[in-house]
């Protein structure tokens, strides 16, 4: 399981970097065109930049969860005794999983609705908007996966002495 999560993290890093790089190149190209060749500037570049940056940011949520940098109530976590912090972390994971599932499920509904309406962007690109909306269920599905991995880590590999989890491949553990 840990090996699969490492591969997923690498894919997420690659996708985020690729999307952010493409958006940067497009934004610089648009700025250049706007300054030097304003009559040749296409009307879709800023739209695509927004799509790419949004997708990149959405994909970052799962990595934030796996690196323990996502928003959670660690202030309250530090106020309870150390031997109970594990249970609070488990509760945070369950709550995060619930929120991710609800948003992912609702996101699929939005994607389906936009697909059935054949909703398109207003620019000359006429981009199918359901593809843009699809990043919501995809990103929250990945976050759900990271929360699930985190939950299993707190349940099965938590070390009370160090108050940390250890990366162990649970499928190959005895």
GIWOHU-V482321 format. One record per pair of residues at least 6 apart in sequence whose ideal C-beta (glycine too) atoms are under 6 Angstrom apart, sorted by the first residue. I is the first residue (numbers start at 1). GAP is how many residues later the second one is. D is the distance in Angstrom with one decimal. If there is no record, write none. Layout:
i;gap;d
I;GAP;D
I;GAP;D
This chain:
i;gap;d
1;169;4.9
1;170;5.6
2;165;5.0
2;167;4.7
3;166;6.0
5;144;5.2
12;47;5.6
12;50;6.0
12;51;5.6
15;44;5.7
16;40;4.8
16;43;5.1
16;44;6.0
19;33;4.7
19;36;5.3
19;37;4.1
20;36;4.7
22;30;5.6
23;26;4.8
23;29;3.8
23;30;5.0
26;19;5.4
26;22;5.9
26;23;5.1
27;22;5.1
30;15;4.2
33;8;4.5
34;7;5.5
43;80;4.8
43;81;5.5
44;79;4.1
44;80;6.0
44;81;3.8
47;74;5.8
47;76;5.1
51;81;5.2
55;80;4.6
58;77;4.8
58;81;3.7
59;80;5.6
61;78;5.6
61;82;4.7
62;80;3.9
62;81;4.7
62;84;4.3
64;6;4.0
65;78;5.6
65;81;4.0
65;82;5.7
66;80;4.6
72;20;4.9
77;8;5.6
77;11;5.2
86;68;5.9
86;72;5.2
89;65;5.0
90;64;5.1
93;54;5.2
93;57;5.2
93;58;3.9
96;51;4.5
97;47;5.8
97;50;4.6
100;40;4.6
100;43;4.7
100;44;4.0
101;43;5.9
103;37;4.6
104;33;4.6
104;36;4.1
104;37;5.0
107;29;3.7
107;30;3.5
108;29;4.9
110;23;5.2
111;19;5.0
111;22;4.8
111;23;5.0
114;15;5.1
114;16;3.9
114;19;5.4
115;15;4.2
119;10;4.4
120;6;4.5
121;6;4.2
153;12;3.9
156;14;6.0
157;8;4.8
157;9;4.7
157;11;5.0
158;7;5.4
